[in-house]
């Protein structure tokens, strides 16, 4: 028998702005500024919430490491 507890949550691969800021050691204002400037990791907005897909953040970090827009 398969119930809701057996399925991963729809947003399980997403992280909110506050948690990402903490993990990157930047402020939420910095993430917001990057969004306004069109830089930073890809994000989506659902209502007032801004969410980042973990795999997209990892890809963005890899691109930065390889000499992307951060250099």
N, C-alpha and C positions, 0 to 999 in steps of 0.2 A: 504494500500500500504506500503510495507516494503522496505526501502532504506538503503544505507550504514550507515547513521546516526543512524539507529535503532539497528545496530549490534555492539557489543563491538569489539574493535580493537584486532587483532591477538596477539599483545604483551602487552595487557592491564594488565596482571598478572605478568609482568616482570619489573625489576628495573635495572638500569645501575650501574656500579661500583661506580661512583662518588656519586650518590644519596644514595646508601647503605652505603658507607663510612661515609657520613654525618649523616645518621640516627643512625649508630652504634658508632659515635664519634671516629672513627679511620681514618687513612689515606688510600688513594687508594693504596699506597705502602704496607701497612699492609695487605690489601685484596690480593694483588698480591703475597706477600710472603706466605700467608696462602695457596694460590692456588699452588704455587711451592712446598710447603711442604706436600701437599695432605690433608690439614686440611681446616677448614673454611666451609662456606655454599656451597652447590652444585651450579655449575654454568655451563653455556654454552658459547661458543664463536661463534659469527657470524661475519666472517671477522675479523675486529679489535675490534669489540664490545664484551664486556663481560657482560652477563646478568644473573640475579639471579631471580628465581621464588619466589614471595613473600611467598607463602605457604611453600616452601622448606626452606626459611630463618627462618620462624617462627618455623618449626619443628626442625631445627638445634639449634635454641636458646633454645627450650624446652629440647632437649637432653643434652645441655650444663648445663642447670639448674639441671637436674637429675643426674649429676655426670659423664658426658661424658668426652671427651678428654680435656676439659678445666680445669679439676681439677687435 
